[in-house]
Amino acid sequence: MLVKGDGEDLAGYRIAAVVPAYKVEREIAAVLASIPDYVSRIIVVDDASPDQTAGVLVAAASRDTRIEIVTHAHNQGVGGAVITGIRRALEGGAQIVVKVDGDGQAPIEQLPDLLAPLLSGRADMAKANRFRDFDALGRMPLVRRIGNTVLSFLVKAATG
């Protein structure tokens, strides 16, 4: 297998993490600190967050040179923030781009498992499934659960 849990086999790839950030002042520092070293670039998109997220990002970037902050003047939603981050990552030569939730909902320890089908050539895209973690699903607001259900169905329909 190409990917080991410690990420040692990932060091040769240019992996960028895109982190949309909106109202995540309490969680974002821990999320950024948890991103493994084999991720060579971290692009955080401050989506015009009205709280203190921007200040937390500046402090985190001063400790980790991989972090680049992109700031939206107006909130574009998570989709807009992800698109901005992916474009920046590809412009910078990333071979693989992963989206990391700014609120820490998705366990970063599972990243090597998500990357495995990409690195082995079995897939061009991989998406985590929050519906397998009933604890996380229970903590998710109802509107977000409905949105995730609809989006998951659409992705499945589009990709098989």
Sequence and secondary structure as in RCSB ss.txt:
>XXXX:A:sequence
MLVKGDGEDLAGYRIAAVVPAYKVEREIAAVLASIPDYVSRIIVVDDASPDQTAGVLVAAASRDTRIEIVTHAHN
QGVGGAVITGIRRALEGGAQIVVKVDGDGQAPIEQLPDLLAPLLSGRADMAKANRFRDFDALGRMPLVRRIGNTV
LSFLVKAATG
>XXXX:A:secstr
    TT GGGTTS EEEEEEESS TTTHHHHHHHS TTEEEEEEEE   SSSHHHHHHHHHHH TTEEEEE SS 
 HHHHHHHHHHHHHHHTT SEEEE  TT  S GGGHHHHHHHHHTTS S     GGG HHHHHHS HHHHHHHHH
HHHHHHHHH 
